[in-house]
Each structure stands twice: as C-alpha cells, then as structure tokens.
C-alpha cells in the first residue's frame, strides 16, 4: 500500500510538473525585406525631377504618396505580430502591461536618429528658413515642431526642415493609441477581422473621396502642375488619423494569419499580388486619371496588404515561392535594415545638392542630372554606415532603453491607471456609514 501510495504521489507530481508547450513565433524576415522595395522608389520620387526630363517617367515615379501607405501597413503588421498571441484571441499582457513604456520604447526606436540628423542639419535648415525670408519666430516654431514630432498635425508646416519625417510624427500618434487598440483587435475572430478590414478601408476611402471631390479626381499637383487646394491635399496625406487607419489595417491583417491553423496554406503566389500592387502606379500613365490618394486607397493598400498576408503564410510552408525566399534572403533583409536610415538621410542630403538656395551657396547651382545616380549611391552608403555605427550601436541602444524607462516612469498614468483602485472591506464600508 505504501509503495502504491508513493507511486501515485510521484505520478501526480510528474503530471503537475509538466510544462505546457508554448507556441514559438517564427521569424518573418521576408516582411523586413519588403522595406527596401518601398523606400527606394520613395527616395526616387522625391528627387527624380533632378535626374530626368522624361515626362512619362516623371509621372510614373513621382507617386511616393501612394507607396508610403505600405510602410504604415507594415508598422501595424509587425506591432501585432510582436505583441499578440499566435493561434489565440488574446495579446501578450507582459508587453502591453505598461502602455507608457510601450509608447516610449517605440519612439526611442527612431527618435535618436531623427534628433541626430536634425541637429547636424540644423544650420542648413535654419539657413533655408532665413533665405526664404521667414522670421525668427517662424524658424523657431519650425524647430519646435520638428523636434517634438508634431509637424504632421499642421498641414501647412508638415514638410518643414526634413520633410519625410512627417511620417514619424504621424507614427508617434499611432504608437500612443496602439496599447489600447491591440488588445481589442486581438480579441476578434477571423470573421470579425475581415469586417474590421472592410470598415477601416471604407473610412480611409471616405477621407480620399472628400479630397478627390474637390479636386475632381484628377492627378493634379504632380511633377508638372500645382494644385489649387494644397492645404486640402496636405490634410489628406499627412493627417495622423489617416495614418492610424492604415496601421490598424496592418494589425488586422497580421491577426488574420496568426489565427490560421497549421493546415492553412497561401491561397496564391504572393508574386502576383506584389506585381499588381506596384502596377497600380501605372494608372497615372492612362486616361483613368485617378489621383494618388484614390490609387492608394482603392488599389495599392488592399493589394499590398493582401501581399503581406499571403507572403507571411507562404514563408511558413516547407517550400516557399521564390519571391518569399527573395525578400527573406540575407541581401534583402540587409537592405531592409537600411530603409530607415536612408529614409531619414535622403531629405537632408538631397537639400545639399538640389535645394536651390543651398546648392547655389555651396556649388554655384543645382547639380546636373548626371550626378543623380551618385546621389542615390551616397544615400545608400550613408544609410549603411549610419545603420552600422549609430542605429545598431550598443551604447545608443542602451541610452535609448534607459531614457524610455525614465520617460515611462515620469508619464505613468498617462495611458493607464498608475495605481489600481482597491475595494474596501465591507466592514470598513459599514463603519463609515
């Protein structure tokens, strides 16, 4: 009997000591590799008019406002993948336990480089303001908006100093809201996620229709024409709420894949979705003269988001398609890692060579078109060295982590209750009564 009892005890102990296996999230390097395929044409679009006079080429390549939607979608996709649970309708409570820390960690992932480039380029940015006859008060306001990352909220000032960094301004707003949004989206079923995607796309389309109705849907304001409504266009493309909608689209798309069972396979070769999304840019060369806002919402974003979903599913199979292996290759993931520093650096570098008032002071005039390939190479080389010696620097990362912690502590309660309410015992309540 004693032996039987010992065996039963040992059996129960062994059962209680069993560890429930956790589902390990596989890396999806192919998503990171897509960043370069987005940033390079955006850089081209910003400065291609200094590299060619071909009108058809200019019409095709000056659609950076379409492609930037892909960056917002990827931002939401990665946020959902890293903070919500695989095959479960829930989120990772540890990662979202301190919403303030989540926010500041996100911001500190990109702010140090933004601060460095802004400070190094400040003499040029201030000189440009002064050469454009802006007052010192206006220049000071531009500096404040730049360093505080608030410029996207002011459509007439969104492209001050380093113009592409309006993206970081809009992204910062989204990062404040994500700790509240992610848990709610994580609770949804696949059916709920599909309905959310439709609703978000409809909201995004309403904003673009409002703008397009005033512009008669034409593709004005491109390389050759000036829009009669620049303020309305700026509100449409820069407003942080519009960016948040596209980020949450990425969140919902990632959750659709994360709820897949093991038997789920990609429904089609991701290559066709990739080609179709980029082919939507070709509409500008046709008589269907849709503006960038409509192309982005009606075609590019749905196709590109579906491309991310199918490529994600494809990378989990035993034999992924070639495009998935291509974007997940070491070369593309390396180029993808350069996307952020290239994005931050290409604006100031472009101003040195192509900003008329600056180029006249430095070189006697805007550099000739044959220099443009060298400019692109310079952006890539500068991006590589910045990535290696600043972005990946252990010292910078440690400083950013420490500062994020301090800022989170100082803003405790900004996004959540810092001290949970405690219920008083019933005896104390009766005594008080």
Secondary structure, DSSP 8 states (H G I E B T S, - for coil): -HHHHHHHHHHHHHHHT-----------HHHHHHHHHHHHHHHHHHHGGGT---HHHHHHH--HHHHHHHHHHHHHHHHHHHHB-TTSSSB-TTTTSSHHHHHHHHHHTTHHHHHHHHHHHHHHHHHHHHHTT--HHHHHHHHHHHHHT-GGGSGGGTTSSSGGGHHHHHHHHHHHHHHHHHHHHHT--HHHHHHHHHHHHHHHHHHHHHHHHHHTT---SSSS---S-HHHHHHHHH-HHHHHHHHHHHHHHHHHHHT--TT---SS-HHHHHHHHHHGGGGGGSS----HHHHIIIIIHHHHHHHHHHHHHHHTSSS--HHHHHHTSHHHHHHHHHHHHHHHHHHHHHHHHH-HHHHHHHHSS---GGGHHHHHHHHHHHHHHHIIIIIT-HHHHHHHHHHHHHHHHHTTTSSS-SS------HHHHHHH-
